[in-house]
């Protein structure tokens, strides 16, 4: 049950924070730590020092160059943000977050945290299904990276271990993000052939908007295959009778 959760640190800047995150992950019985482009060299001595007994989490941590790679084996990704984003993603409360993990107990879920100084970029967030803001005093919203992760670990731990509500899970199986990425790569190539990305300087923002639309969906494999077939069919030239 707990092994379906992955904690994704995107471009973390401070080794001590990574170590503290590893410690919290182990404190609450989780195992998966994914790290995207850490600023300091890896393995990191300071991270090991602050992990205090959780060095096994650091040793098994997966290191990625890009956010898209890190979330590829996950079904649902939730971005943590201290501010409300003006992008087309559903912002959820802590209660809604807990409802999601309870009802989708078959899914691999990623919790994505941004760099200490700036937080997640809009491109990072585009790969997620939801945005979660930990409730804090409105005059001082910024939380330390490891503190944010600790709160989330505790909330999931509490939900798994002390919830008195009955299981209400669906057997609906959500496709992995890697399959969604493949579909989007296919779509992008077809759109480029059709000259869709005009003007060229807006191509990046157009792709972000497409990502925001598709990555927040929760399709199963069959639905993705149907969508891929539709896209491919519409791209083909119509033969004259």
C-alpha positions as CSV (number, residue, x, y, z in Angstrom):
1,X,0.0,0.0,0.0
2,X,2.6,2.6,1.0
3,X,5.0,1.5,-1.8
4,X,2.7,3.1,-4.4
5,X,3.6,6.6,-3.3
6,X,6.7,8.3,-4.7
7,X,8.0,11.6,-3.5
8,X,9.5,13.7,-6.3
9,X,12.0,16.5,-5.5
10,X,12.5,18.7,-8.6
11,X,15.8,20.5,-8.8
12,X,16.4,20.6,-5.0
13,X,19.1,23.0,-4.0
14,X,20.2,22.0,-0.6
15,X,21.6,18.6,0.4
16,X,20.5,18.9,4.0
17,X,16.9,19.3,2.8
18,X,17.1,16.1,0.7
19,X,18.4,14.2,3.7
20,X,15.6,15.5,5.9
21,X,13.1,14.5,3.3
22,X,14.6,11.0,3.2
23,X,14.3,10.8,7.0
24,X,10.6,11.8,6.9
25,X,9.9,9.3,4.1
26,X,11.3,6.5,6.3
27,X,9.6,7.8,9.5
28,X,6.2,7.1,8.0
29,X,7.1,3.9,6.3
30,X,7.5,5.0,2.7
31,X,10.3,4.0,0.4
32,X,10.4,5.9,-2.9
33,X,12.4,9.0,-3.4
34,X,12.8,10.5,-6.9
35,X,15.2,13.4,-7.5
36,X,15.3,15.5,-10.6
37,X,18.5,17.4,-11.4
38,X,19.8,18.1,-7.9
39,X,21.8,21.4,-7.8
40,X,24.6,19.9,-5.7
41,X,26.6,16.8,-6.8
42,X,25.1,13.4,-6.1
43,X,25.6,11.3,-3.9
44,X,25.7,14.2,-1.4
45,X,27.5,14.0,1.9
46,X,25.3,16.6,3.6
47,X,22.2,14.8,2.6
48,X,23.5,11.6,4.2
49,X,24.4,13.4,7.4
50,X,20.9,14.8,7.8
51,X,19.1,11.6,6.8
52,X,19.9,10.2,10.3
53,X,19.4,6.5,9.7
54,X,17.5,6.8,6.4
55,X,20.6,6.4,4.2
56,X,19.0,3.4,2.6
57,X,16.3,5.7,1.2
58,X,19.1,7.9,-0.3
59,X,20.9,4.9,-1.7
60,X,17.8,3.7,-3.5
61,X,16.7,7.1,-4.6
62,X,16.2,7.4,-8.4
63,X,17.9,10.3,-10.1
64,X,16.5,11.9,-13.3
65,X,17.5,14.6,-15.6
66,X,14.0,15.8,-16.4
67,X,10.6,15.9,-14.6
68,X,8.9,14.1,-17.5
69,X,11.2,11.1,-16.9
70,X,10.6,11.1,-13.2
71,X,6.8,10.8,-13.4
72,X,6.7,8.3,-16.3
73,X,5.8,5.3,-14.2
74,X,3.2,7.1,-12.1
75,X,-0.6,7.2,-12.7
76,X,-1.5,10.3,-10.8
77,X,0.8,13.3,-10.0
78,X,0.0,16.0,-7.5
79,X,2.0,19.2,-7.5
80,X,2.7,21.0,-4.2
81,X,2.6,24.8,-4.5
82,X,2.6,27.6,-2.0
83,X,0.8,29.9,-4.4
84,X,-2.3,29.5,-6.6
85,X,-1.4,29.0,-10.2
86,X,-3.2,30.7,-13.1
87,X,-3.2,27.5,-15.2
88,X,-5.9,25.1,-16.1
89,X,-5.3,22.5,-13.3
90,X,-7.7,21.7,-10.5
91,X,-6.6,23.1,-7.1
92,X,-7.6,20.7,-4.4
93,X,-7.9,20.9,-0.6
94,X,-6.2,18.5,1.8
95,X,-9.5,16.8,2.3
96,X,-9.9,16.3,-1.4
97,X,-6.4,15.0,-1.6
98,X,-7.1,12.4,1.0
99,X,-10.3,11.4,-0.8
100,X,-8.3,10.8,-4.0
101,X,-5.7,8.5,-2.4
102,X,-8.5,6.6,-0.6
103,X,-10.6,6.0,-3.7
104,X,-7.7,5.3,-6.0
105,X,-5.9,2.7,-3.9
106,X,-4.7,0.9,-7.0
107,X,-2.9,3.9,-8.5
108,X,0.8,4.8,-8.3
109,X,0.7,8.4,-6.9
110,X,3.5,10.9,-7.1
111,X,3.8,14.0,-4.8
112,X,6.0,16.6,-6.6
113,X,7.9,19.3,-4.7
114,X,9.8,22.2,-6.3
115,X,13.1,23.8,-5.6
116,X,13.4,25.7,-2.3
117,X,13.9,29.2,-3.8
118,X,11.3,29.3,-6.6
119,X,9.0,26.2,-6.4
120,X,7.8,24.2,-9.3
121,X,7.8,25.8,-12.8
122,X,4.6,26.0,-14.8
123,X,6.2,23.4,-17.1
124,X,6.7,21.0,-14.1
125,X,3.1,21.6,-13.0
126,X,1.8,20.8,-16.5
127,X,2.7,17.2,-16.0
128,X,0.4,16.8,-13.0
129,X,-3.3,16.0,-12.4
130,X,-3.9,18.3,-9.5
131,X,-2.3,21.1,-7.5
132,X,-2.3,20.9,-3.7
133,X,-1.5,23.9,-1.4
134,X,-0.9,23.0,2.3
135,X,-3.1,25.4,4.4
136,X,-1.0,27.9,6.3
137,X,-1.3,31.4,7.6
138,X,-2.2,33.7,4.6
139,X,0.5,36.1,5.6
140,X,3.3,33.6,5.5
141,X,2.6,30.7,3.2
142,X,6.1,29.5,2.3
143,X,7.1,26.2,3.9
144,X,10.5,24.5,4.0
145,X,10.8,21.7,1.5
146,X,11.3,19.0,4.1
147,X,8.5,20.4,6.3
148,X,6.1,20.3,3.4
149,X,7.0,16.7,2.6
150,X,6.7,15.7,6.3
151,X,3.2,17.1,6.5
152,X,2.1,15.1,3.4
153,X,3.8,11.9,4.6
154,X,1.9,12.3,7.9
155,X,-1.4,12.9,6.3
156,X,-1.1,9.9,4.0
157,X,0.1,7.8,7.0
158,X,-2.8,8.9,9.1
159,X,-5.2,8.1,6.2
160,X,-3.9,4.6,5.7
161,X,-3.5,3.6,9.3
162,X,-6.4,5.4,11.1
163,X,-9.2,5.9,8.7
164,X,-12.4,4.3,9.9
165,X,-14.3,4.7,6.6
166,X,-14.9,1.7,4.5
167,X,-12.9,1.0,1.4
168,X,-14.5,2.6,-1.7
169,X,-12.1,1.8,-4.4
170,X,-12.8,1.4,-8.1
171,X,-11.1,-1.2,-10.3
172,X,-10.7,1.4,-13.0
173,X,-7.0,1.3,-13.9
174,X,-5.3,4.5,-14.9
175,X,-2.6,4.6,-17.6
176,X,0.9,5.5,-16.6
177,X,2.3,8.9,-17.4
178,X,4.8,7.3,-19.8
179,X,1.9,6.2,-22.0
180,X,0.3,9.6,-21.9
181,X,3.7,11.1,-22.8
182,X,4.0,8.7,-25.8
183,X,0.5,9.9,-27.0
184,X,1.5,13.5,-26.6
185,X,4.8,13.0,-28.5
186,X,2.8,11.3,-31.3
187,X,0.4,14.2,-31.3
188,X,3.1,16.9,-31.3
189,X,4.9,15.3,-34.3
190,X,1.6,15.2,-36.3
191,X,0.8,18.8,-35.4
192,X,4.3,19.9,-36.5
193,X,3.8,18.2,-39.9
194,X,0.5,20.1,-40.2
195,X,2.2,23.4,-39.4
196,X,0.0,23.8,-36.3
197,X,2.5,25.7,-34.2
198,X,2.2,29.2,-35.7
199,X,3.7,31.6,-34.8
200,X,6.8,29.6,-33.9
201,X,7.6,31.7,-30.8
202,X,4.3,30.5,-29.3
203,X,5.1,26.8,-29.8
204,X,6.4,26.3,-26.2
205,X,3.3,27.9,-24.6
206,X,1.0,25.9,-26.9
207,X,2.6,22.7,-25.9
208,X,2.3,23.6,-22.2
209,X,-1.4,24.2,-22.7
210,X,-1.8,20.8,-24.4
211,X,0.1,19.2,-21.6
212,X,-2.1,20.9,-19.0
213,X,-5.2,19.5,-20.8
214,X,-4.0,15.9,-21.3
215,X,-1.9,15.2,-18.2
216,X,-4.8,16.1,-15.8
217,X,-6.9,13.4,-17.4
218,X,-7.1,9.9,-15.8
219,X,-7.6,7.7,-18.9
220,X,-7.1,3.9,-18.9
221,X,-5.1,2.1,-21.6
222,X,-8.1,1.3,-23.8
223,X,-9.1,5.0,-23.9
224,X,-5.6,6.0,-24.8
225,X,-5.5,3.5,-27.6
226,X,-8.8,4.9,-28.9
227,X,-7.6,8.5,-28.7
228,X,-4.3,7.6,-30.4
229,X,-6.3,5.9,-33.2
230,X,-8.5,8.9,-33.6
231,X,-5.6,11.3,-33.8
232,X,-3.8,9.0,-36.4
233,X,-7.0,8.7,-38.5
234,X,-7.6,12.4,-38.6
235,X,-4.0,12.9,-39.8
236,X,-4.3,10.6,-42.8
237,X,-5.1,11.9,-46.2
238,X,-8.5,11.1,-47.5
239,X,-8.4,8.9,-50.6
240,X,-10.6,9.8,-53.5
241,X,-13.2,7.1,-54.5
